[in-house]
Amino acid sequence: MAPLNVNSAILGSLLRPDAWLLIGVLAVVGYVVYERFLSPCAGIPGPFFASLSRWWMIKHTLEGDMHRVMIQQHEKYGSLVRTGPNELSISDLSAIRKIYGPGSKFRKSDWYSVWQGHRKFDLFAERNESIHGAQRKLVARAYAMETLKDLEEYVNNATRVFIQRMDEMQDQVVDMGKWVQLYAFDVIGEITFSKRFGFMDVGEDDGTFGAIEGILGSASWIGQVPWLFWLHDYLQPVIGNHLKVNARHGGVRNFAAREVAARKDRGSDHNDILSKLFAVQKDKPEFEDTSVLSMATSNVAAGSDTTAISLRAMVWYLLKYPECKQKLVEEIDERRRQGKLSDPVQLEEADQMPYLQAVMWEALRLHPAVGMSLPRVVPVGGTEFDGHYLPAGTIVGVNPWVVQRNKEVYGEDVETFRPERWLNKEDKGDMQRYFFAFGAGARLCIGKNISWLEMSKLIPTLFMHFDITLEDSDAELKETCWWFVIQKGLNVKLNRRIRA
């Protein structure tokens, strides 16, 4: 009976609360020792708590300061920063081509699964590269710049409405940040559905902007712990929906579905994006109605936000640096005197304005729309960055706000808005090569051309018609980074320069 007594004694001791406490303490200590000294990422510097938990990433995502925090972290720790137990942020310029370049084997991380949900067609979030390649091939022509030029006159219509509304608000304080988003959304309606949504006419949106911000804030943080999203998804029939990200698969998608249905019913003589997608559908039956709807939803959810962010940045920096605004106005006036500028300004004319182009590149360098790392998974066989070997499965990414402040490429004054840096042809090649505002490689933002078209037209047309100043020259924008870095507080006053 002695062995039984011994076993009973051992079992009894294990059932004691202090024994479980000791086991818990040892487990925690063992985990900390492993992550700090033994894991594949142990030798890479970074915030202490980031090496132990995803909560460091969640905290800064919820606080909306990831874009600025990561600049500080790379200044402190160098080209490699450990941002999670198994995740790194990389500022080494060679990483852009290696991770995102043509033929890369680095697939998107599970962070994107939260954005995709159960959607089968999703260019942004699809993680299987072969599926993404096939999907992008189907729709690429509809978003090509040459194709979008067919829609330029319809962008002109929205631009004229914008100028008219600004004219009505002279000598008032105007929330330019809100108005450029109303403009961008109406343009998306015009070029996608052959119908402006009318937001500029009433000076307000219908709640869609708030829904989109809710999606961004929700998806950004829960993407750091995707298992929690999928657990919520599994339990949703019982507990209901408590995540705003689901509006991407629900409310905003339903909005787009109504517009697609209305567009089908009324038809259109415009060669809009939907007409191009319908044409693809006729030739490629695998491009189903749900795929068309997915593209329309992406236009609505992302197209207006990214363009509005970029337009705000351009207006903001021009007003904060009056000497740059003056140079742009002089270029506009000179080309107008030469009869080389239409009203609204045409894309082809904007492309021939060196200082305008420099302003656009510089504003997007300082304030790219995306302010978080674009996470990718190290492929089978592992890889090496800056002398550190990383095994397959490690998550790595590059943050546009970090790499576009590289002093070796952009000069020592990287925090200064200086469009002139883009006028030096010798430097311009390298600066554009490492420009990351629209992503890179096969995952380059498919909506880039839509955004560039709008910006190229609105900025010179706006400054041709109005002298614009900040309501408060000492004011600073409020920035919130929920994937996109959204600005608030761009309050201006306008006075007419010329009549339409």
ZIRA-V693536 format. One record per residue. N is the residue number from 1. RES is the residue in three letters. SS is DSSP state (H for helix, E for strand, - for the rest). Layout:
N_RES_SS + N_RES_SS
This chain:
1_MET_- + 2_ALA_H + 3_PRO_H + 4_LEU_H + 5_ASN_H + 6_VAL_H + 7_ASN_H + 8_SER_H + 9_ALA_H + 10_ILE_H + 11_LEU_H + 12_GLY_H + 13_SER_H + 14_LEU_H + 15_LEU_- + 16_ARG_- + 17_PRO_H + 18_ASP_H + 19_ALA_H + 20_TRP_H + 21_LEU_H + 22_LEU_H + 23_ILE_H + 24_GLY_H + 25_VAL_H + 26_LEU_H + 27_ALA_H + 28_VAL_H + 29_VAL_H + 30_GLY_H + 31_TYR_H + 32_VAL_H + 33_VAL_H + 34_TYR_H + 35_GLU_H + 36_ARG_H + 37_PHE_H + 38_LEU_H + 39_SER_- + 40_PRO_- + 41_CYS_- + 42_ALA_- + 43_GLY_- + 44_ILE_- + 45_PRO_- + 46_GLY_- + 47_PRO_- + 48_PHE_- + 49_PHE_H + 50_ALA_H + 51_SER_H + 52_LEU_- + 53_SER_- + 54_ARG_- + 55_TRP_H + 56_TRP_H + 57_MET_H + 58_ILE_H + 59_LYS_H + 60_HIS_H + 61_THR_H + 62_LEU_H + 63_GLU_H + 64_GLY_- + 65_ASP_- + 66_MET_H + 67_HIS_H + 68_ARG_H + 69_VAL_H + 70_MET_H + 71_ILE_H + 72_GLN_H + 73_GLN_H + 74_HIS_H + 75_GLU_H + 76_LYS_H + 77_TYR_H + 78_GLY_- + 79_SER_- + 80_LEU_E + 81_VAL_E + 82_ARG_E + 83_THR_E + 84_GLY_E + 85_PRO_- + 86_ASN_- + 87_GLU_E + 88_LEU_E + 89_SER_E + 90_ILE_E + 91_SER_- + 92_ASP_- + 93_LEU_- + 94_SER_H + 95_ALA_H + 96_ILE_H + 97_ARG_H + 98_LYS_H + 99_ILE_H + 100_TYR_H + 101_GLY_- + 102_PRO_- + 103_GLY_- + 104_SER_- + 105_LYS_- + 106_PHE_- + 107_ARG_E + 108_LYS_E + 109_SER_- + 110_ASP_H + 111_TRP_H + 112_TYR_H + 113_SER_H + 114_VAL_H + 115_TRP_H + 116_GLN_H + 117_GLY_- + 118_HIS_- + 119_ARG_- + 120_LYS_- + 121_PHE_- + 122_ASP_- + 123_LEU_- + 124_PHE_- + 125_ALA_- + 126_GLU_- + 127_ARG_- + 128_ASN_- + 129_GLU_H + 130_SER_H + 131_ILE_H + 132_HIS_H + 133_GLY_H + 134_ALA_H + 135_GLN_H + 136_ARG_H + 137_LYS_H + 138_LEU_H + 139_VAL_H + 140_ALA_H + 141_ARG_H + 142_ALA_H + 143_TYR_H + 144_ALA_- + 145_MET_H + 146_GLU_H + 147_THR_H + 148_LEU_H + 149_LYS_H + 150_ASP_H + 151_LEU_H + 152_GLU_H + 153_GLU_H + 154_TYR_H + 155_VAL_H + 156_ASN_H + 157_ASN_H + 158_ALA_H + 159_THR_H + 160_ARG_H + 161_VAL_H + 162_PHE_H + 163_ILE_H + 164_GLN_H + 165_ARG_H + 166_MET_H + 167_ASP_H + 168_GLU_H + 169_MET_- + 170_GLN_- + 171_ASP_- + 172_GLN_- + 173_VAL_- + 174_VAL_E + 175_ASP_E + 176_MET_H + 177_GLY_H + 178_LYS_H + 179_TRP_H + 180_VAL_H + 181_GLN_H + 182_LEU_H + 183_TYR_H + 184_ALA_H + 185_PHE_H + 186_ASP_H + 187_VAL_H + 188_ILE_H + 189_GLY_H + 190_GLU_H + 191_ILE_H + 192_THR_H + 193_PHE_H + 194_SER_- + 195_LYS_- + 196_ARG_- + 197_PHE_- + 198_GLY_- + 199_PHE_H + 200_MET_H + 201_ASP_H + 202_VAL_H + 203_GLY_- + 204_GLU_- + 205_ASP_- + 206_ASP_- + 207_GLY_- + 208_THR_H + 209_PHE_H + 210_GLY_H + 211_ALA_H + 212_ILE_H + 213_GLU_H + 214_GLY_H + 215_ILE_H + 216_LEU_H + 217_GLY_H + 218_SER_H + 219_ALA_H + 220_SER_H + 221_TRP_H + 222_ILE_H + 223_GLY_H + 224_GLN_H + 225_VAL_H + 226_PRO_H + 227_TRP_H + 228_LEU_H + 229_PHE_H + 230_TRP_H + 231_LEU_H + 232_HIS_H + 233_ASP_H + 234_TYR_H + 235_LEU_H + 236_GLN_H + 237_PRO_H + 238_VAL_H + 239_ILE_H + 240_GLY_- + 241_ASN_- + 242_HIS_- + 243_LEU_- + 244_LYS_H + 245_VAL_H + 246_ASN_H + 247_ALA_H + 248_ARG_H + 249_HIS_- + 250_GLY_- + 251_GLY_H + 252_VAL_H + 253_ARG_H + 254_ASN_H + 255_PHE_H + 256_ALA_H + 257_ALA_H + 258_ARG_H + 259_GLU_H + 260_VAL_H + 261_ALA_H + 262_ALA_H + 263_ARG_H + 264_LYS_H + 265_ASP_H + 266_ARG_H + 267_GLY_- + 268_SER_- + 269_ASP_- + 270_HIS_- + 271_ASN_- + 272_ASP_- + 273_ILE_H + 274_LEU_H + 275_SER_H + 276_LYS_H + 277_LEU_H + 278_PHE_H + 279_ALA_H + 280_VAL_H + 281_GLN_H + 282_LYS_H + 283_ASP_H + 284_LYS_- + 285_PRO_- + 286_GLU_- + 287_PHE_- + 288_GLU_- + 289_ASP_H + 290_THR_H + 291_SER_H + 292_VAL_H + 293_LEU_H + 294_SER_H + 295_MET_H + 296_ALA_H + 297_THR_H + 298_SER_H + 299_ASN_H + 300_VAL_H + 301_ALA_H + 302_ALA_H + 303_GLY_H + 304_SER_H + 305_ASP_H + 306_THR_H + 307_THR_H + 308_ALA_H + 309_ILE_H + 310_SER_H + 311_LEU_H + 312_ARG_H + 313_ALA_H + 314_MET_H + 315_VAL_H + 316_TRP_H + 317_TYR_H + 318_LEU_H + 319_LEU_H + 320_LYS_H + 321_TYR_- + 322_PRO_H + 323_GLU_H + 324_CYS_H + 325_LYS_H + 326_GLN_H + 327_LYS_H + 328_LEU_H + 329_VAL_H + 330_GLU_H + 331_GLU_H + 332_ILE_H + 333_ASP_H + 334_GLU_H + 335_ARG_H + 336_ARG_H + 337_ARG_H + 338_GLN_- + 339_GLY_- + 340_LYS_- + 341_LEU_- + 342_SER_- + 343_ASP_- + 344_PRO_- + 345_VAL_- + 346_GLN_- + 347_LEU_H + 348_GLU_H + 349_GLU_H + 350_ALA_H + 351_ASP_- + 352_GLN_- + 353_MET_- + 354_PRO_H + 355_TYR_H + 356_LEU_H + 357_GLN_H + 358_ALA_H + 359_VAL_H + 360_MET_H + 361_TRP_H + 362_GLU_H + 363_ALA_H + 364_LEU_H + 365_ARG_H + 366_LEU_H + 367_HIS_- + 368_PRO_- + 369_ALA_- + 370_VAL_E + 371_GLY_- + 372_MET_- + 373_SER_- + 374_LEU_- + 375_PRO_- + 376_ARG_E + 377_VAL_E + 378_VAL_- + 379_PRO_- + 380_VAL_- + 381_GLY_- + 382_GLY_- + 383_THR_E + 384_GLU_E + 385_PHE_E + 386_ASP_- + 387_GLY_- + 388_HIS_E + 389_TYR_E + 390_LEU_E + 391_PRO_- + 392_ALA_- + 393_GLY_- + 394_THR_- + 395_ILE_E + 396_VAL_E + 397_GLY_E + 398_VAL_- + 399_ASN_- + 400_PRO_H + 401_TRP_H + 402_VAL_H + 403_VAL_H + 404_GLN_- + 405_ARG_- + 406_ASN_- + 407_LYS_H + 408_GLU_H + 409_VAL_H + 410_TYR_H + 411_GLY_- + 412_GLU_- + 413_ASP_- + 414_VAL_- + 415_GLU_- + 416_THR_- + 417_PHE_- + 418_ARG_- + 419_PRO_H + 420_GLU_H + 421_ARG_H + 422_TRP_H + 423_LEU_H + 424_ASN_- + 425_LYS_H + 426_GLU_H + 427_ASP_H + 428_LYS_H + 429_GLY_H + 430_ASP_H + 431_MET_H + 432_GLN_H + 433_ARG_H + 434_TYR_- + 435_PHE_- + 436_PHE_- + 437_ALA_- + 438_PHE_- + 439_GLY_- + 440_ALA_- + 441_GLY_H + 442_ALA_H + 443_ARG_H + 444_LEU_- + 445_CYS_- + 446_ILE_- + 447_GLY_- + 448_LYS_H + 449_ASN_H + 450_ILE_H + 451_SER_H + 452_TRP_H + 453_LEU_H + 454_GLU_H + 455_MET_H + 456_SER_H + 457_LYS_H + 458_LEU_H + 459_ILE_H + 460_PRO_H + 461_THR_H + 462_LEU_H + 463_PHE_H + 464_MET_H + 465_HIS_H + 466_PHE_E + 467_ASP_E + 468_ILE_E + 469_THR_E + 470_LEU_E + 471_GLU_- + 472_ASP_- + 473_SER_- + 474_ASP_- + 475_ALA_- + 476_GLU_- + 477_LEU_- + 478_LYS_E + 479_GLU_E + 480_THR_E + 481_CYS_E + 482_TRP_- + 483_TRP_- + 484_PHE_E + 485_VAL_E + 486_ILE_E + 487_GLN_E + 488_LYS_E + 489_GLY_- + 490_LEU_- + 491_ASN_E + 492_VAL_E + 493_LYS_E + 494_LEU_E + 495_ASN_E + 496_ARG_E + 497_ARG_- + 498_ILE_- + 499_ARG_- + 500_ALA_-
